[in-house]
Amino acid sequence: MKVTMEMPLVKGCAMEECVFNIDKSCSTRAITVGDGATPQCDTFFVANKHTRQKHLAGVGACKVISCRYNNDYDCLADNIIVGHVRSLAKCQTFDPL
């Protein structure tokens, strides 16, 4: 069974060390943003190999309720960009209320 839904796309990702990053694009099906307080990409992780499958990544959920794009844990931005903030993978589209 396949589930099809609309969700904001991950337009770009600067976290080249992430297992899902292929040519500065996120290649997982969906990411989760936030730990409740900070807009980190919770799907980010480092491994010895990168994934081989290319997908258009979307934002499956956002746990940062202080972002103006958050509506009941869904992201309403058209798209997001994930980038470095110090050594963390953070949603750079985050816009505090």
C-alpha positions, -999 to +999 in steps of 0.1 A: +000+000+000+012+035-008+002+066+010+002+099-010+000+132+007+010+168+003+038+181+024+064+208+022+095+198+004+130+199+018+144+223-009+180+219+002+203+205+028+238+216+036+244+186+060+266+167+035+277+143+063+241+131+067+233+096+054+204+110+035+223+138+017+230+132-020+244+163-038+231+187-011+196+173-014+177+153+012+169+118-002+147+103+025+109+103+020+102+125+050+119+142+079+108+153+113+118+187+125+123+196+162+126+183+196+098+206+209+120+236+215+147+238+187+142+233+150+167+206+145+163+180+118+156+149+139+161+126+109+198+137+106+224+110+113+259+101+102+269+066+090+297+051+070+276+050+038+251+073+023+217+060+011+216+050-026+179+057-031+168+092-042+135+105-030+120+139-029+120+146+009+091+163+026+085+174+061+064+147+077+061+165+111+073+195+130+074+194+168+084+231+171+051+248+181+068+282+184+073+284+146+047+304+127+046+276+100+035+250+126-002+241+125-010+212+148+025+197+143+022+200+105+046+224+086+027+248+064+058+264+047+060+259+010+094+243+014+123+243+040+160+244+039+182+225+064+216+239+072+244+241+097+240+260+129+273+253+147+274+215+143+237+210+143+213+203+114+186+230+118+156+241+098+166+275+085+130+282+075+121+284+112+103+317+119+095+322+156+060+335+166 
